[in-house]
Amino acid sequence: MNRLRARVFSASLTGLLGLGVVGGLLATPGVAQATETSAIDAFRTKHEAVVKLVKDKATDAQLQAKVDELLDYDYLANAALGGPDRYAQICEARCDDFADLLTRLIRENYLRMIRKAEKHPVEYLDEVAGKNDVYKVTTQVKIEKNGREQTVTVDYVMHKVDGKWQVRDIITEGVSLAKTYRYEINKIAKEQGIDGVIRKLQDKLDALDAGD
């Protein structure tokens, strides 16, 4: 995760082209036309691939590889510490530890939601364009919680990284994962430093492993 320190998130994101292709008069004979997938189609494809692996009882390595294609951990880690300008200043010598733990926590929480909704298909409701070629994909899913079935609205905020759609925030029932982490982590960092943040992230992972 060393690239977190050097990565600059001002890279231009290409616009959404959907399924549009160059018209027949401009096409070069014998050359296939490249198309670009919309944010909602890209999310559906990648998310359903993860869901299938969960249902097929895939190995942890298989699940990790597929989830990691979808989630932009770098963006979330930078956002959690207030942006790339503050990142190295706050995490100091423990940036790699912080990035690793946060990545694992985000991945496990995402998979945990899928497992809770394993019996129910996801409804892909809408795609809304925001600023700077960022798109919000809205979904609904039914989950089992405390013995009851609940319908939950989950928005996935997506942008392009190296030409591929990735999720940079997950908003569940109006609560943003990125904003929640930024608030909680910065509060701990001010009071306990990065060591306190590392301990808190490890505690959260341990709680997930214990099934809490």
Contacts in CASP RR format, 6 or more apart in sequence:
PFRMAT RR
TARGET T0000
AUTHOR 0000-0000-0000
METHOD contacts of the structure
MODEL  1
MNRLRARVFSASLTGLLGLGVVGGLLATPGVAQATETSAIDAFRTKHEAV
VKLVKDKATDAQLQAKVDELLDYDYLANAALGGPDRYAQICEARCDDFAD
LLTRLIRENYLRMIRKAEKHPVEYLDEVAGKNDVYKVTTQVKIEKNGREQ
TVTVDYVMHKVDGKWQVRDIITEGVSLAKTYRYEINKIAKEQGIDGVIRK
LQDKLDALDAGD
1 73 0 8 1.000
1 74 0 8 1.000
1 77 0 8 1.000
1 95 0 8 1.000
1 96 0 8 1.000
1 99 0 8 1.000
1 100 0 8 1.000
1 103 0 8 1.000
2 96 0 8 1.000
3 74 0 8 1.000
4 74 0 8 1.000
4 77 0 8 1.000
4 78 0 8 1.000
4 87 0 8 1.000
4 95 0 8 1.000
4 99 0 8 1.000
5 87 0 8 1.000
5 88 0 8 1.000
5 95 0 8 1.000
7 74 0 8 1.000
7 78 0 8 1.000
7 84 0 8 1.000
8 84 0 8 1.000
9 75 0 8 1.000
9 78 0 8 1.000
9 83 0 8 1.000
9 84 0 8 1.000
13 132 0 8 1.000
13 133 0 8 1.000
13 134 0 8 1.000
13 159 0 8 1.000
13 160 0 8 1.000
14 36 0 8 1.000
14 133 0 8 1.000
14 160 0 8 1.000
14 163 0 8 1.000
15 133 0 8 1.000
15 160 0 8 1.000
16 36 0 8 1.000
16 38 0 8 1.000
16 39 0 8 1.000
16 129 0 8 1.000
16 133 0 8 1.000
16 135 0 8 1.000
17 35 0 8 1.000
17 36 0 8 1.000
18 35 0 8 1.000
18 36 0 8 1.000
18 37 0 8 1.000
18 38 0 8 1.000
18 41 0 8 1.000
19 35 0 8 1.000
19 36 0 8 1.000
19 37 0 8 1.000
19 38 0 8 1.000
20 35 0 8 1.000
20 36 0 8 1.000
21 27 0 8 1.000
21 33 0 8 1.000
21 34 0 8 1.000
21 35 0 8 1.000
22 33 0 8 1.000
27 33 0 8 1.000
37 45 0 8 1.000
37 165 0 8 1.000
38 127 0 8 1.000
39 127 0 8 1.000
39 135 0 8 1.000
39 137 0 8 1.000
39 158 0 8 1.000
39 165 0 8 1.000
40 124 0 8 1.000
40 126 0 8 1.000
40 127 0 8 1.000
40 135 0 8 1.000
40 137 0 8 1.000
42 158 0 8 1.000
42 164 0 8 1.000
42 165 0 8 1.000
43 70 0 8 1.000
43 124 0 8 1.000
43 137 0 8 1.000
43 156 0 8 1.000
43 158 0 8 1.000
43 165 0 8 1.000
43 167 0 8 1.000
44 124 0 8 1.000
46 66 0 8 1.000
46 69 0 8 1.000
46 70 0 8 1.000
46 165 0 8 1.000
47 70 0 8 1.000
47 122 0 8 1.000
48 122 0 8 1.000
49 66 0 8 1.000
50 63 0 8 1.000
50 66 0 8 1.000
50 67 0 8 1.000
50 70 0 8 1.000
50 111 0 8 1.000
50 114 0 8 1.000
51 114 0 8 1.000
51 118 0 8 1.000
51 122 0 8 1.000
53 62 0 8 1.000
53 63 0 8 1.000
53 66 0 8 1.000
54 63 0 8 1.000
54 111 0 8 1.000
54 114 0 8 1.000
54 115 0 8 1.000
54 118 0 8 1.000
55 118 0 8 1.000
63 111 0 8 1.000
64 107 0 8 1.000
67 107 0 8 1.000
67 110 0 8 1.000
67 111 0 8 1.000
68 107 0 8 1.000
69 164 0 8 1.000
69 166 0 8 1.000
70 166 0 8 1.000
70 167 0 8 1.000
71 106 0 8 1.000
71 107 0 8 1.000
71 110 0 8 1.000
71 166 0 8 1.000
71 167 0 8 1.000
72 159 0 8 1.000
72 161 0 8 1.000
72 166 0 8 1.000
72 167 0 8 1.000
72 168 0 8 1.000
73 99 0 8 1.000
73 102 0 8 1.000
73 103 0 8 1.000
73 106 0 8 1.000
73 107 0 8 1.000
74 99 0 8 1.000
74 161 0 8 1.000
75 159 0 8 1.000
75 161 0 8 1.000
75 166 0 8 1.000
75 168 0 8 1.000
76 102 0 8 1.000
76 106 0 8 1.000
76 168 0 8 1.000
76 169 0 8 1.000
76 177 0 8 1.000
76 178 0 8 1.000
76 181 0 8 1.000
77 87 0 8 1.000
77 98 0 8 1.000
77 99 0 8 1.000
77 102 0 8 1.000
77 103 0 8 1.000
78 84 0 8 1.000
78 87 0 8 1.000
79 168 0 8 1.000
79 169 0 8 1.000
79 178 0 8 1.000
79 181 0 8 1.000
79 182 0 8 1.000
80 102 0 8 1.000
80 178 0 8 1.000
80 181 0 8 1.000
80 182 0 8 1.000
80 185 0 8 1.000
80 186 0 8 1.000
81 87 0 8 1.000
81 90 0 8 1.000
81 91 0 8 1.000
81 98 0 8 1.000
81 182 0 8 1.000
81 185 0 8 1.000
81 186 0 8 1.000
81 189 0 8 1.000
82 90 0 8 1.000
82 182 0 8 1.000
82 186 0 8 1.000
87 95 0 8 1.000
88 95 0 8 1.000
90 186 0 8 1.000
90 189 0 8 1.000
90 194 0 8 1.000
91 98 0 8 1.000
91 99 0 8 1.000
91 194 0 8 1.000
91 197 0 8 1.000
92 194 0 8 1.000
94 194 0 8 1.000
94 195 0 8 1.000
94 198 0 8 1.000
97 198 0 8 1.000
98 194 0 8 1.000
98 197 0 8 1.000
98 198 0 8 1.000
98 201 0 8 1.000
101 198 0 8 1.000
101 201 0 8 1.000
101 202 0 8 1.000
101 205 0 8 1.000
102 181 0 8 1.000
102 201 0 8 1.000
104 205 0 8 1.000
105 201 0 8 1.000
105 204 0 8 1.000
105 205 0 8 1.000
105 208 0 8 1.000
106 177 0 8 1.000
108 205 0 8 1.000
108 208 0 8 1.000
109 208 0 8 1.000
110 170 0 8 1.000
112 208 0 8 1.000
113 141 0 8 1.000
113 143 0 8 1.000
113 154 0 8 1.000
113 172 0 8 1.000
116 143 0 8 1.000
116 144 0 8 1.000
116 145 0 8 1.000
117 141 0 8 1.000
117 142 0 8 1.000
117 143 0 8 1.000
117 144 0 8 1.000
119 144 0 8 1.000
120 141 0 8 1.000
120 142 0 8 1.000
120 143 0 8 1.000
122 139 0 8 1.000
122 140 0 8 1.000
122 141 0 8 1.000
123 139 0 8 1.000
123 140 0 8 1.000
123 141 0 8 1.000
124 137 0 8 1.000
124 138 0 8 1.000
124 139 0 8 1.000
125 138 0 8 1.000
125 139 0 8 1.000
125 140 0 8 1.000
126 137 0 8 1.000
126 138 0 8 1.000
127 135 0 8 1.000
127 136 0 8 1.000
127 137 0 8 1.000
127 138 0 8 1.000
128 135 0 8 1.000
128 136 0 8 1.000
128 138 0 8 1.000
129 135 0 8 1.000
130 136 0 8 1.000
132 159 0 8 1.000
133 159 0 8 1.000
133 160 0 8 1.000
134 157 0 8 1.000
134 158 0 8 1.000
134 159 0 8 1.000
134 168 0 8 1.000
135 157 0 8 1.000
135 158 0 8 1.000
135 159 0 8 1.000
136 155 0 8 1.000
136 156 0 8 1.000
136 157 0 8 1.000
136 158 0 8 1.000
136 171 0 8 1.000
137 155 0 8 1.000
137 156 0 8 1.000
137 157 0 8 1.000
137 158 0 8 1.000
138 153 0 8 1.000
138 154 0 8 1.000
138 155 0 8 1.000
139 153 0 8 1.000
139 154 0 8 1.000
139 155 0 8 1.000
139 156 0 8 1.000
140 151 0 8 1.000
140 152 0 8 1.000
140 153 0 8 1.000
140 154 0 8 1.000
141 151 0 8 1.000
141 152 0 8 1.000
141 154 0 8 1.000
142 149 0 8 1.000
142 150 0 8 1.000
142 151 0 8 1.000
142 152 0 8 1.000
143 149 0 8 1.000
143 150 0 8 1.000
143 152 0 8 1.000
144 150 0 8 1.000
152 172 0 8 1.000
152 173 0 8 1.000
153 172 0 8 1.000
153 173 0 8 1.000
153 174 0 8 1.000
154 170 0 8 1.000
154 171 0 8 1.000
154 172 0 8 1.000
154 173 0 8 1.000
155 170 0 8 1.000
155 171 0 8 1.000
155 172 0 8 1.000
155 174 0 8 1.000
156 167 0 8 1.000
156 169 0 8 1.000
156 170 0 8 1.000
156 171 0 8 1.000
157 167 0 8 1.000
157 168 0 8 1.000
157 169 0 8 1.000
157 170 0 8 1.000
157 171 0 8 1.000
157 178 0 8 1.000
158 165 0 8 1.000
158 166 0 8 1.000
158 167 0 8 1.000
158 168 0 8 1.000
159 165 0 8 1.000
159 166 0 8 1.000
159 168 0 8 1.000
160 166 0 8 1.000
168 178 0 8 1.000
169 176 0 8 1.000
169 177 0 8 1.000
169 178 0 8 1.000
169 179 0 8 1.000
170 176 0 8 1.000
170 177 0 8 1.000
171 177 0 8 1.000
184 200 0 8 1.000
185 197 0 8 1.000
185 200 0 8 1.000
188 196 0 8 1.000
188 197 0 8 1.000
188 200 0 8 1.000
189 196 0 8 1.000
189 197 0 8 1.000
192 199 0 8 1.000
END
